Amino acid sequence: MRGHRDLVAWQKAMDLAKQIYLLTNAFPRHEVYGLSSQLRRAAVSIPSNLAEGAARNSQREFGYFISTARGSLAEVETQIELAVFLRYLPQDAAQKLLVYISDLGRLLTGLRNWSSGPHIVSDKQRETRNKKLP
C-alpha cells in the first residue's frame, strides 16, 4: 500500500466527514457543543484512524486502527438516528447517510480482514523473495 490516500475507505470516510459538517451547520445553535460537536468528532475520527493506522509499521497495528474507525462509524450512525429523533435532521437525508455508512462499514470490515490476512508481505520479505538464486 502506498498510503492512506489510496484507500477507498479513507476517501469515502473523508466524504462522510464533509457531509456531516455540512449537515450539522443546520443544527440548532444550542447543540454547537453537544450533538453537533460529538457527531463531527466521531466523523473526523474515521478517516483519521485510517490514516494513522496506514502509517504504522505493522499490519496488527493497522488492524487496530481500522477497528477503532469502525467503532467511530457506529457512533456516527447512532448520533444520526438521535438527530432524526430530535428533528435536527430530515429522515430522507438521514436515510441516505445511513446507506452510505452501511457501505463504508462493509469496506472497513473487508479492510480489517485484509489487514489480518497471511498474505501481507513486508518490503524486506518481498526483496528476499524477488532475489534471484545464484
N, C-alpha and C positions, 0 to 999 in steps of 0.2 A: 504494500500500500504506500502510495506517495505522500499522502497527508490527509488530514480530516476534511479538507475542502472537496476531496474526490469522493467522499462518502455520500451516496444519495440520501441516506438517513440524516446526515448533518444538514444537507441542503434543504430537505423537507422540514426539519426541525427549525431552521432559520426562518423559513416561510411561515411556519406556525407562530413563532415568536412575534414576527412582524404583524401578523393578523391579530394576535392577542393585544398588542399595543394599540392598534387602530381601534379595535372594538372597545377596549376599556376606556378610551378617551370619552366615550358617551356615558360611562357610568356616573352615578351621582357624585357630586363633589365630596360628600362626607365619606365616600369609600376610597378616597385617594390613598389613605394609609391602611386601608382594610383589604377588602376582597380584590380591589383593582391592583394593589401593590403585590399581594400574595400571588395572584394569577400571573402577573408579569414576571415575578421572580421565578416561579415554577417553570414558566415557558422558556425563559432565558437559560435556565439550568440544563435543559435538554441538549441543545447544541454545544453548550459549554462543556458538559461532561463528555460528550463525544469527542470534542477537540482535545481535551486533557487526556482522555484515555488513549487516543490515537498517538499522542506524543510520548506515551510511556514506552518503556523498553521491553515489556513482556506482554504476551497475549493474555496472561492471567489478570494483570492489572487492567488491561483494556476491557476485558470481560466485566470486571468490577464496575468500571465507569459506564459501560453500556447498561448494566443492571440499574445503576443509580439514575441514568437518564430515563429508563423505563419507569422507575418509581415516580420521577417528576412528571412524566406523561400522565400517570394515573392521577396525580394531584390536579393537573390541569383539567382532566376530564371531570373530576369531582367538582371542581370550582366552577366549571361551565354549567354543570347541572344546577348548582346552587344559584348562579347568576340568572338562570332561567326562572327558577322558583321565586326569586326576589324581583323578577320582572325587569332586570337590568339588561337582559339580552333576549331578543326575539327568538322564539322557538325555531324558526326556519334557519336563522344564522347559526344557532347552536347545533342544529342537526348537521349542517354542512361541516362544521368544525369537528363534530363527533365522528363523522365518517372519515375525515382526514386523520384524526387521532387514531382511529382503528387501523387505518392503513400504515401509519407511522409505527404503531405498536408491532405490527407484523414485520416490518422492516427491522426494527430493533431486536425482535426475537430471532430473526434469521441471522442478523449480525452477531448476536450473542452466541448462537450455535456455531457460527463460522469461527468466532474467536476462540472457542474452546475445542475446536477440532484438531485432530492429529496432523492435518495437512499443512499447518503453519510451519514454515521453514525460516530460520534466521538467515541473515545475509552470509554469515560465516559458513553455515551448513550448505547454503546454495553454492558458495565458492568451492567448497570441498567436493561437492557433487559434480560440478562442472569442470573440475581439473581433469585433464587427460592423463591416463596412465602412461608411464614411460614405455 
